[in-house]
Amino acid sequence: MAVVVVRTVRCVGYLPTDPPIPAVKVEVAEPVNGRKKEYVAPVDTGFAGFLMVPQADYSELASMELAREAWGSYSTLAGPILMRRARVKMELQGGPVESILETPLHGGGKLLLGRRLLNMLDLALLGGSAQACTLEKVTPESERPRGSGKRRPPARA
């Protein structure tokens, strides 16, 4: 079994609720007119969707709304919820993603990052320090091309 070494990068503090909620940075770009909105979105492993936003934000960013046949439906304790969907471009924890923006057809909606986006990330939830951090693979020095950087001098005794 190979060992993979990772380091944490692009950490975001948990949202200050009781108890605190892990969150990630998301910038949504509306592809037609170029409008952008930045969010610190709570991570919700119980939401199977993409990025849910309040209806007011959806209205600003949904110039590429999908046909009703392509909208999503999620089962909740209150019954099925029909979700409007639009194509958008995102920066998710610093990386570009083409994805879907969602808001409920009825009701105000809220800000949530769901599993369809969460599953694209290598994310560490560091509860002790209340941070959600992207994980980045560390390339061993032996695998780096020669001349790719300075080597550290040996430690002095």
Phi and psi in degrees as a GROMACS rama.xvg file:
@    title "Ramachandran Plot"
@    xaxis  label "Phi"
@    yaxis  label "Psi"
@TYPE xy
-83.6475  146.421  ALA-2
-99.4699  130.254  VAL-3
-109.505  127.17  VAL-4
-101.097  130.531  VAL-5
-125.915  162.225  VAL-6
-132.325  157.026  ARG-7
-88.8611  137.355  THR-8
-139.958  162.962  VAL-9
47.1038  61.1174  ARG-10
-83.2563  143.211  CYS-11
-126.244  132.368  VAL-12
-67.7626  147.473  GLY-13
-61.8084  154.053  TYR-14
-74.0747  137.528  LEU-15
-80.1864  68.9094  PRO-16
-110.505  -178.464  THR-17
-120.356  104.665  ASP-18
-78.0472  162.141  PRO-19
-59.3376  149.426  PRO-20
-114.348  128.425  ILE-21
-61.1064  145.587  PRO-22
-144.371  160.425  ALA-23
-132.727  156.486  VAL-24
-84.8989  133.986  LYS-25
-138.084  129.756  VAL-26
-113.138  124.197  GLU-27
-104.817  128.893  VAL-28
-115.242  121.557  ALA-29
-76.3486  120.241  GLU-30
-71.5251  -21.8901  PRO-31
-84.7242  -52.6298  VAL-32
-101.67  -6.5664  ASN-33
81.1233  7.92181  GLY-34
-62.9206  144.696  ARG-35
-132.769  148.84  LYS-36
-138.82  139.618  LYS-37
-107.468  142  GLU-38
-134.939  154.133  TYR-39
-112.353  98.8421  VAL-40
-93.9629  130.793  ALA-41
-64.8615  138.326  PRO-42
-82.262  127.576  VAL-43
-130.086  99.4131  ASP-44
-71.124  -11.018  THR-45
-85.5458  -10.1522  GLY-46
-100.234  116.592  PHE-47
-78.2688  -8.72177  ALA-48
-83.1119  -157.773  GLY-49
-94.0357  -111.817  PHE-50
-114.334  115.541  LEU-51
-92.9246  135.763  MET-52
-129.873  160.211  VAL-53
-60.5635  153.448  PRO-54
-57.0221  -36.4192  GLN-55
-62.3852  -42.297  ALA-56
-69.069  -40.6838  ASP-57
-58.1064  -44.0623  TYR-58
-58.2149  -35.165  SER-59
-75.0731  -29.2624  GLU-60
-110.289  -2.26184  LEU-61
-100.72  43.4692  ALA-62
-65.5986  -21.2227  SER-63
-111.498  51.5157  MET-64
-65.1202  139.423  GLU-65
-78.4485  158.89  LEU-66
-61.7857  150.851  ALA-67
-52.1569  -33.6002  ARG-68
-62.887  -22.4576  GLU-69
-97.0604  1.36271  ALA-70
-68.7879  158.145  TRP-71
-98.574  161.812  GLY-72
-136.677  131.512  SER-73
-121.939  141.902  TYR-74
-86.3454  131.556  SER-75
-129.585  173.227  THR-76
-63.0694  -27.9272  LEU-77
-84.7624  -2.08387  ALA-78
114.663  -178.263  GLY-79
-69.6414  141.876  PRO-80
-117.573  122.925  ILE-81
-86.455  128.354  LEU-82
-114.078  124.904  MET-83
-69.7709  147.794  ARG-84
-134.977  144.959  ARG-85
-141.192  147.098  ALA-86
-79.6655  137.057  ARG-87
-145.553  167.1  VAL-88
-106.564  143.305  LYS-89
-134.313  154.512  MET-90
-109.573  113.024  GLU-91
-111.826  109.599  LEU-92
52.6569  36.4902  GLN-93
93.7786  -6.28023  GLY-94
-112.485  142.45  GLY-95
-74.6579  140.493  PRO-96
-146.438  135.219  VAL-97
-94.0041  127.487  GLU-98
-149.503  -162.888  SER-99
-121.984  137.186  ILE-100
-105.065  139.452  LEU-101
-131.294  152.423  GLU-102
-153.467  148.414  THR-103
-68.3607  145.296  PRO-104
-62.9986  -39.8394  LEU-105
-119.748  137.024  HIS-106
100.756  168.721  GLY-107
-81.4609  -24.3315  GLY-108
78.0671  170.815  GLY-109
-153.644  172.992  LYS-110
-90.1953  118.78  LEU-111
-149.025  137.536  LEU-112
-99.5524  117.552  LEU-113
-94.1943  179.335  GLY-114
-65.0039  -29.2789  ARG-115
-62.9961  -30.8564  ARG-116
-90.4739  -39.1834  LEU-117
-57.648  -36.4377  LEU-118
-70.0316  -9.24101  ASN-119
-86.4925  -11.4533  MET-120
-103.992  147.375  LEU-121
-98.4862  103.627  ASP-122
-126.426  135.617  LEU-123
-110.921  129.098  ALA-124
-98.9081  110.632  LEU-125
-101.93  84.033  LEU-126
-58.973  -37.0879  GLY-127
-60.7622  -36.3982  GLY-128
-105.659  4.73904  SER-129
53.6706  52.7636  ALA-130
-136.632  143.842  GLN-131
-107.892  121.005  ALA-132
-124.486  138.914  CYS-133
-71.9872  141.872  THR-134
-100.599  137.183  LEU-135
-125.789  131.415  GLU-136
-67.0932  135.137  LYS-137
-95.0586  123.007  VAL-138
-83.7059  122.418  THR-139
-59.0353  147.48  PRO-140
-57.1317  -33.1235  GLU-141
-67.9804  -21.1186  SER-142
-92.9084  -10.345  GLU-143
-75.729  143.242  ARG-144
-63.1128  147.089  PRO-145
-60.8254  142.615  ARG-146
78.3123  15.101  GLY-147
-88.7308  3.94363  SER-148
163.86  170.766  GLY-149
-80.5678  142.141  LYS-150
-88.4472  148.038  ARG-151
-75.0837  139.673  ARG-152
-68.5576  152.329  PRO-153
-61.9878  147.922  PRO-154
-69.1714  143.617  ALA-155
-86.9452  143.977  ARG-156
